[in-house]
Every structure is written in C-alpha cells, then in structure tokens.
Amino acid sequence: MRPPAATKERETDTFDVSDLADAMVWGRHAVRGDNNDAAADGTTRETMRALSEMIDLLLGASFAVRLKLWVGGWLLDPENTPAPRAAADAAIAGLAREVHQTPSLLTEELVQWLSSGAAQAGKFWSQLGLADINGIFRPRILGFAATDAGVNAFIAYILGWCSRDRDGGRQFFSDVAGAEIATPRAILFGALEIDPPDQGTDRIVELLQTGRIDGERMVDPLLGARWLREVSEHDLVRVLRLIAGPDFAGGSQIPHFIFFRVHDTPLAAGPLADLGWEYLEAHQPANVHLADFYSDQLAARLAPLDRERAFALLRTTIRDERSGHRWNPLASRPQLSFWRELSRLDRGRALATLLDASRSHGNARYTINWYLPYLIDVEADAALLGDYAARGEDEALTVCQALTGGRSGFWPLAFRLVNLYPVSVQLRSDLELRVEQMGQMISGPYSEHFQRCRDDVEQALRLPGVTDPIRTWLTDFSARLARAVDEQRRREADERINRGG
C-alpha cells in the first residue's frame, strides 16, 4: 500500500501530509506498545513493516511533498525526546539548499502554501537566506516586503542572511526600507530584529510619529523582539512614551514590556523605573491580558527604590473610584506582590494605610473592607492593630470592622479594644457582629450557629486577661445568645411543622 502523497499523479492533491505522517508514526508506536522490539505476532510485524514502509516513502517523496511534510511541522518520531527538532531542522535546511540549487522547485503554489500558515515557514525562509549566497532569490524577497502577507518571509530570509553576513543583510534591509518598497509593518519588524538597536529605535520613532504604525499594533511584535532585550534604557523609554501617549491612555502593556525586559534582573533607578512609576500613578484602565499581574509585579519591583512613593501609590490605587477596570493591588491574588513588598518594608504603615482608606467616605471603602480581613493576620498583627486602635475610638471601630470572629487571636485583640474604650457601646456591638460572623457564609441551621457563638463566648470568659468590663459584657452577650438559640429553635420547629415535617 502506498500513501497518496507518494504517487506521482496525486502530488498536487491538497491534504496535510504532516498530519498523515503523524498518524503513521503514532500508529506504529501504538502497535509496538512499550516494547521497542517488534512483537512475535505475524500480523503485528506486518503492520509495523507496512507503516514503516509508508513513512520511508514519504521521506523519499518529491520535493513538494517533503516540503509540506517538514515545513508543515512534522517532528519524525515522538520518542526522540533528547532532540525532538533535530531531524526536522536538518531536513528543512536541506530543502532550502535544494531550492537554492534548483530554484524552479519553489513553485508559486508552494510559495502560497508557505504564506498560508505553514508551521515552520519562517525556519525555511531563514535557511534559504543562509543558503542564497549569490542572491538568486532576492528579487522575490523584495516582492514579499511590499505586502503584509509576505513580511514574515522577508524578515526571516534576511535574518538567515545576517547569520552568515550580518553587515550585508542589514544593508539590504536598510536599502529596501529607504527605497519605500517595504510596508510599514515590514519596516517595523526589520527595526526590531535586523537593525542595530539605536538605528531600529529611530525607525520605530519615525513610524509612530508619522502615524504609519499605530501604537497598539506594536504590542505583539515588541514583546518577543530582540530590540526590546538589547536596546538602551533611554531609547526603550523613548519608544514606550510614544506608544503610551502623554496621559498613558495607550500604555496598558507598559508593565508587561518592563517585566519582559528586567524579569531576571533587578530594576534599578533610572528612566525605565521613572516611566513605570508614572504609568502606575496615572492608574489608567487596562483591558489587556494579565494586566493586573504585570502591574502588581512592576509595583513590587519599584517599591524598594522609593518607599514614600510606593505607599503613596498604594493610597492612590485603592481609593480610585473612576470607571473602568483598573489595577487594584489588594485584588492581585494570589501573588499580592506589591502588598507583600510593602508589608516587608513597613508592615505597620501598610496596615495603617489600608485602615485609613477604609474610613474614607467614597465607595472605595466597601472594596477595601471586603479585602481587609484576608490581608490581616490577627494573631501576628495584634500589636500593630492595637497601636492603631489606641489612636482613638474611630480607629478602634475601624480595626473591629477588619476582624473575623472565630479566628486565632480574635479574643485577645477584642479584649484590648474593650479595655481601651470600656464605655463604647458601638465598639461592643460591632465586636458582637464579628463574633456572630455577620456577612460571612453560615452552614447549617441558625440555631446551631448561635449555639456555636455562645460556646465561643463562654470559652472566652475563661481566658486570661478578662477584666470586669469584659466579664460584664460577655456574660450579658452569652445570655442574649442563649435566648437567640431558644427563639431560633422554636422558629425552626414551626417551619418544620408548616412543611409537614
């Protein structure tokens, strides 16, 4: 049996030869199983032989079939884990050399196929640029530069050329860009991957300033570009400011760009850090992927450089009530990198900043109060929270709002609050709500929940440090909870009767 791709009369049929080869290889693997030796069963051996013969036929097929096989993305053997791409890379380089020796092999039909999304088309064009020493294919490459559909082939070819003759390849690109043959997109990609970084910067700036490239179209090319890794900090900031605009309305990707640039090195004070501060302080809406994560990471990197500015940034971001999705450092879970860094720098100040903001008059306080209980460790932060509460009764009430009943460390801090303000009815009332865990999810009948709360209060009465005002309060609270248990049990019994239970 011969695969359709190997027959002369069907070489031009449209099908995915890489998928066909994959099916054969995986079929052979499935038949063989975990044992690399052919099984003794005759039928199995024959199936293995037939599949191997078909694979060999593909490997020896015509140029067009082999181009679609290897450039289509086939890796030869799924079990070749040490170097999975080695055979394919060598085969693609060989195909490029064949084309250079016999240019007629690369028909217009195959060129169209390469431009339609072949998985390894860029590698093929790069290998052709490497092999094309006498420049046979340069006229065709010029044609690629004139259309956006041909940009990838144009750039890949020149990169291959640069790998054997960097100056020659760069000069060719510069001549094409200067002759206004290339599309703006082709010039952009060349500036990012071919030009020396400073020359590339000048081209990018010219494209942005003349409006030939929109800043938003820079995002995907820029993130993976050699230019972003190698350009000077000054030139990088020069381009990023043009993309972002004076009010940073187009700067949603700035934290991502900075992360990509410095993710494995410290962020030092300088133009790039200044840009990061300005972007975060502008606190513009962001609708790009992982915008909160990259903003949080950037802020955490910046915080040690200027802690005063960092705490000011925390205040700005958590109080901002403008419309649009904006980075909230309290919601950047699970990392909370900025919050953790501020806590490391000055935990007391970080907590005080949140508690102060939770007392603001705007709607932002509701968001802050939602996250506060999850950011506070009542046991570890007891002294800091107590010091904040000692500033005044309003501060004590604020601390109370941030607590969650039933957590370790709750009662010692509650005792301190009551001892600070023993005549405050509001404080005791708020603490009772925390004990009853109002606003939290409650499981089971309410009578059982109230009974658990009463048990908690009775245990608190046996803790050390119970002063007379605390004992009087808790004894009265326990009695009220006992009545609530009885009343709730009667109500639940009536409901069961009404349901016929």
C-alpha positions in Angstrom: 0.0 0.0 0.0 1.4 3.4 -0.9 0.2 6.7 0.7 -1.5 9.1 -1.7 1.3 11.7 -1.2 3.9 9.4 -2.7 2.2 8.8 -6.0 3.2 11.0 -9.0 -0.3 11.5 -10.2 -1.5 12.8 -6.9 1.4 15.0 -5.8 -0.7 18.2 -6.2 -3.7 16.9 -4.1 -4.5 19.1 -1.1 -4.1 17.4 2.2 -2.0 17.8 5.4 1.0 15.4 4.8 2.4 16.3 8.3 -0.8 15.0 9.9 -0.7 11.9 7.8 2.9 11.2 8.8 2.0 11.8 12.5 -0.8 9.3 12.2 1.6 6.7 10.8 4.2 7.2 13.4 1.8 7.2 16.3 0.1 4.2 14.7 3.4 2.4 14.7 4.0 3.4 18.3 0.6 2.1 19.3 1.1 -1.2 17.6 4.5 -1.7 19.1 3.5 -0.5 22.6 6.1 0.0 25.3 8.3 -2.7 23.9 10.7 -1.3 21.3 11.2 -4.8 19.8 8.7 -5.9 17.2 6.2 -8.4 18.7 6.4 -12.0 17.6 2.9 -12.0 16.3 3.0 -12.1 12.5 0.1 -9.7 12.0 1.8 -7.1 14.2 5.1 -7.4 12.4 3.4 -7.0 9.1 1.5 -3.9 10.3 4.8 -2.4 11.7 6.5 -3.1 8.4 3.8 -1.6 6.3 3.7 1.6 8.4 7.5 1.9 8.3 7.4 1.5 4.5 4.9 4.2 4.1 6.9 6.6 6.3 10.0 5.8 4.3 8.1 6.6 1.1 7.2 10.0 2.4 10.8 10.7 3.4 11.9 9.9 -0.1 8.9 11.6 -1.9 9.1 14.5 -4.3 10.3 18.0 -3.1 6.8 19.4 -2.8 5.7 16.5 -0.5 8.8 16.7 1.6 8.4 20.5 1.9 4.9 20.1 3.2 6.0 17.2 5.4 8.8 19.0 7.3 7.8 22.7 7.0 4.3 21.6 7.9 5.6 20.8 11.3 6.4 17.1 11.5 9.0 16.0 14.1 9.7 12.5 12.7 9.5 10.5 15.9 7.6 11.3 19.2 10.1 9.1 21.1 13.1 11.2 20.2 12.9 13.3 23.4 16.6 14.3 23.7 16.5 16.4 20.5 12.9 16.4 19.1 13.6 19.1 16.5 17.0 17.9 15.3 15.8 15.8 12.3 13.2 18.3 11.2 15.7 21.2 11.4 18.3 19.3 9.4 15.6 18.4 6.8 14.4 22.0 6.4 18.0 23.2 5.9 18.4 20.5 3.2 15.2 21.6 1.5 16.5 25.2 1.4 19.7 24.1 -0.2 17.8 22.1 -2.8 15.8 25.2 -3.7 18.9 27.3 -4.0 20.4 24.7 -6.4 17.2 24.3 -8.4 15.0 27.5 -7.9 12.3 26.1 -10.1 11.4 23.7 -7.3 9.8 26.5 -5.4 6.6 27.0 -7.4 4.1 29.8 -6.9 1.8 27.2 -5.5 4.3 26.2 -2.8 5.0 29.9 -2.1 1.3 30.4 -1.5 1.3 27.4 0.8 4.3 28.7 2.8 2.5 32.1 3.2 -0.8 30.5 4.4 0.4 29.4 7.8 2.9 26.5 7.4 4.2 25.8 10.9 7.9 26.1 10.1 7.8 28.6 7.2 10.0 31.1 9.0 12.7 28.5 9.5 12.6 27.5 5.8 12.9 31.2 4.6 15.7 31.7 7.2 17.6 28.7 5.9 17.1 29.9 2.3 18.6 33.3 3.3 21.5 31.4 4.7 22.0 29.3 1.6 21.3 32.0 -1.0 24.9 33.2 -1.3 24.6 34.5 -4.8 21.3 36.3 -4.2 19.1 34.3 -6.6 16.0 34.8 -4.5 16.5 38.5 -3.6 14.0 39.8 -6.3 11.3 37.5 -4.9 12.1 38.7 -1.3 11.7 42.3 -2.4 8.2 41.3 -3.5 7.5 39.9 -0.1 8.5 43.2 1.5 5.7 45.1 -0.4 2.8 43.2 1.2 2.0 42.5 4.9 1.3 38.9 4.0 5.0 38.5 3.0 6.6 40.2 5.9 7.4 37.1 7.8 9.2 35.6 4.8 11.0 38.9 4.1 12.3 39.2 7.7 13.2 35.5 8.1 15.2 35.5 4.8 17.2 38.5 5.9 17.8 37.0 9.4 19.2 33.9 7.7 21.4 36.1 5.5 22.6 38.0 8.6 23.7 34.8 10.3 26.4 34.4 7.6 26.9 38.1 6.7 25.4 40.5 9.2 26.5 43.7 7.6 25.3 42.6 4.1 21.9 41.5 5.4 21.4 44.8 7.4 22.4 46.9 4.4 20.0 45.1 2.2 17.2 45.8 4.7 18.2 49.4 5.0 18.2 49.9 1.3 14.7 48.3 1.0 13.4 50.5 3.8 14.9 53.6 2.3 13.5 52.9 -1.1 10.0 52.9 0.3 9.4 49.5 -1.1 8.5 47.8 2.2 5.3 48.2 4.1 5.3 49.9 7.5 4.9 46.5 9.1 7.9 45.1 7.3 10.0 48.1 8.4 8.8 47.7 12.0 9.8 44.1 12.1 13.1 44.8 10.5 13.8 47.6 13.0 13.0 45.1 15.8 15.0 42.2 14.6 17.6 43.3 12.0 18.8 46.8 12.6 21.3 47.7 15.3 19.2 48.8 18.3 19.8 52.5 18.1 19.1 52.6 14.3 16.0 50.5 15.0 14.8 53.0 17.5 15.0 55.8 15.0 12.9 53.8 12.5 10.3 52.9 15.1 10.0 56.5 16.3 9.6 57.7 12.7 6.9 55.1 12.1 5.0 56.2 15.3 5.4 59.9 14.8 4.2 59.8 11.2 1.3 57.6 12.1 2.4 54.8 9.7 2.2 52.4 12.7 -0.4 52.6 15.4 1.0 52.2 18.9 -1.5 49.4 19.7 -0.1 47.4 16.7 3.3 47.5 18.4 2.4 45.2 21.3 2.8 41.7 19.8 5.9 42.4 17.7 7.6 44.2 20.6 7.1 41.6 23.3 9.3 38.9 21.7 11.7 41.2 19.8 15.5 41.2 20.1 15.3 45.0 20.1 13.4 45.0 23.5 16.1 42.9 25.1 19.1 44.9 23.6 18.1 48.5 23.2 19.4 51.1 25.7 17.0 52.0 28.5 16.8 55.6 27.2 15.7 54.5 23.7 13.3 52.0 25.1 11.6 54.7 27.2 11.6 57.0 24.2 9.5 54.5 22.2 7.3 53.4 25.1 6.3 57.0 25.8 5.2 57.4 22.2 3.1 54.3 22.5 1.5 55.2 25.8 0.8 58.9 24.9 1.1 61.8 27.3 -1.7 60.6 29.6 -0.7 56.9 29.3 -4.1 56.0 27.8 -2.3 53.6 25.4 0.1 52.3 28.0 -1.6 49.2 29.2 1.2 47.0 28.1 4.0 49.0 29.7 4.2 46.8 32.8 4.5 43.7 30.5 7.2 45.3 28.5 9.2 46.2 31.6 8.7 42.7 33.0 10.0 41.1 29.8 13.0 43.5 29.9 14.0 43.0 33.5 12.3 39.8 34.7 15.6 38.1 35.7 17.5 41.3 36.8 16.8 43.9 39.5 15.0 47.1 38.3 17.3 50.0 39.1 16.5 53.7 39.4 16.6 55.4 36.1 14.4 56.3 33.1 12.6 52.9 32.9 11.8 53.0 36.6 10.5 56.6 36.3 8.3 55.5 33.4 6.9 52.6 35.5 6.1 55.0 38.4 4.3 57.4 36.1 2.3 54.7 34.4 1.1 53.2 37.7 0.4 56.6 39.2 -1.7 57.6 36.2 -3.8 54.4 37.1 -5.4 54.2 33.7 -8.0 51.5 32.8 -6.5 48.3 31.4 -8.1 45.6 29.3 -5.1 43.6 28.2 -4.3 40.0 29.3 -2.7 39.7 32.7 -2.6 43.5 33.2 -3.2 43.2 36.9 -0.4 40.7 37.3 2.2 42.7 35.5 1.2 45.9 37.3 1.5 44.2 40.6 4.9 42.8 39.7 6.1 46.2 38.5 4.9 48.0 41.6 6.7 45.4 43.8 10.0 45.9 41.9 9.6 49.7 42.3 8.7 49.8 46.0 12.2 49.3 47.4 13.5 52.2 45.2 11.3 54.8 46.8 9.1 53.6 49.7 7.4 57.0 50.2 6.3 56.9 46.6 5.3 53.3 47.0 3.0 54.0 49.9 1.5 57.0 48.1 0.9 54.7 45.1 -1.0 52.2 47.4 -3.2 55.1 48.7 -3.9 56.3 45.2 -4.8 52.9 43.7 -7.1 51.6 46.5 -9.1 54.9 46.7 -9.5 55.4 42.9 -13.3 55.4 42.1 -13.0 56.3 38.4 -14.8 54.0 36.0 -13.1 51.2 34.0 -11.1 48.2 35.2 -8.1 49.5 37.0 -5.4 47.6 38.8 -6.2 47.0 42.5 -3.2 45.9 44.5 -5.5 44.3 47.1 -7.1 42.1 44.5 -4.0 40.9 42.7 -4.3 37.4 44.1 -2.7 35.0 44.7 0.6 36.8 44.4 -0.2 40.2 46.1 3.4 41.0 45.3 3.1 44.8 45.9 1.3 44.3 49.1 3.8 41.8 50.4 6.7 44.0 49.5 5.1 47.0 51.3 4.5 44.7 54.3 8.1 43.7 54.3 9.2 47.3 54.2 6.9 48.5 56.9 4.0 46.3 58.0 2.6 48.8 60.4 2.4 51.5 57.8 1.0 49.2 55.2 -1.9 48.2 57.6 -2.5 51.8 58.7 -2.7 52.9 55.0 -5.5 50.3 54.4 -7.3 51.1 57.6 -7.2 54.8 56.9 -8.5 54.2 53.4 -11.3 52.0 54.7 -12.6 55.0 56.7 -12.9 57.2 53.5 -16.4 58.5 52.5 -16.4 57.2 48.9 -17.5 53.8 47.6 -13.9 52.5 47.5 -14.2 51.8 51.2 -16.5 48.9 50.5 -13.9 47.2 48.3 -11.2 47.8 50.9 -13.3 46.4 53.7 -14.0 43.4 51.6 -10.3 42.5 51.2 -9.1 43.7 54.6 -9.9 40.5 56.6 -7.9 38.4 54.1 -4.9 40.7 54.3 -4.7 40.8 58.1 -3.2 38.1 60.3 -5.0 38.9 63.6 -2.5 36.9 65.7 0.7 38.2 64.1 -0.6 41.8 63.6 -2.2 42.1 67.1 0.3 44.6 68.4 0.1 46.8 65.2 -3.7 46.7 65.2 -3.8 47.5 68.9 -1.5 50.5 68.4 -3.7 51.8 65.6 -6.8 51.4 67.7 -5.1 53.3 70.5 -5.2 56.4 68.3 -8.9 57.0 69.0 -12.3 55.3 69.2 -12.9 55.8 65.5 -9.7 53.9 64.7 -10.7 51.1 67.1 -14.0 50.8 65.3 -12.1 50.6 62.0 -10.0 47.8 63.4 -13.1 46.0 64.6 -14.6 46.1 61.1 -11.4 44.3 59.7 -11.7 41.4 62.2 -13.3 38.0 61.6 -14.7 36.1 64.6 -13.6 32.5 65.2 -10.0 33.2 64.1 -7.0 32.6 66.2 -6.0 35.8 68.1 -9.5 37.3 67.9 -10.3 37.4 71.6 -7.1 38.9 72.9 -7.4 41.7 70.5 -11.1 42.2 71.3 -10.2 42.4 75.0 -7.6 45.1 74.3 -10.2 47.1 72.3 -12.8 46.9 75.1 -10.2 47.8 77.7 -9.2 50.8 75.6 -12.8 52.1 75.3 -14.8 50.3 78.1 -17.8 52.7 77.8 -18.2 52.4 74.0 -21.4 50.7 73.2 -20.8 50.9 69.5 -17.5 49.0 69.9 -19.0 46.2 71.8 -21.9 46.0 69.3 -19.5 45.8 66.4 -17.5 43.1 68.1 -20.6 41.1 68.7 -21.3 41.2 65.0 -17.8 39.9 64.4 -18.4 37.0 66.8 -21.7 36.2 65.0 -19.7 36.4 61.7 -22.3 38.6 60.1 -21.7 38.9 56.3 -20.0 35.5 56.1 -21.2 32.2 54.9 -23.0 30.2 57.6 -23.6 26.5 57.3 -26.4 24.6 59.0 -29.4 25.8 61.0 -29.1 29.2 62.6 -29.9 27.7 66.0 -26.7 25.7 65.7 -24.7 28.7 64.6 -25.9 30.8 67.6 -25.1 27.9 69.9 -21.5 27.8 68.5 -21.2 31.5 69.0 -22.4 31.2 72.6 -19.9 28.4 73.2 -17.2 30.6 71.8 -18.2 33.4 74.2 -18.3 31.0 77.2 -14.8 29.8 76.3 -13.6 33.5 76.1 -14.8 34.1 79.6 -12.3 31.5 80.8 -9.3 33.1 79.0 -6.7 35.1 81.0 -7.0 38.9 80.9 -10.8 39.1 81.4 -11.3 42.4 83.2 -14.5 43.4 84.9 -15.9 45.4 81.9 -15.1 42.4 79.6 -16.8 39.9 82.0 -19.9 42.1 82.3 -20.2 42.5 78.6 -19.5 38.8 77.7 -21.9 37.5 80.4 -24.7 39.7 79.0 -23.8 38.7 75.5 -23.9 35.0 76.3 -27.4 35.3 77.9 -28.7 37.1 74.8 -27.2 34.4 72.5 -28.9 31.7 74.7 -32.2 33.4 74.1 -31.4 33.7 70.4 -30.8 29.9 70.3 -34.1 29.1 72.0 -36.1 31.5 69.8 -34.4 30.2 66.6 -35.1 26.6 67.6 -38.8 27.4 68.1 -38.9 29.1 64.7 -37.2 26.2 63.0 -39.7 23.7 64.7 -42.6 25.8 63.5 -41.2 25.8 59.9 -40.9 22.0 60.0 -44.5 21.7 61.2 -45.7 24.0 58.4 -43.8 22.0 55.8 -45.5 18.9 57.1 -42.3 17.5 58.7 
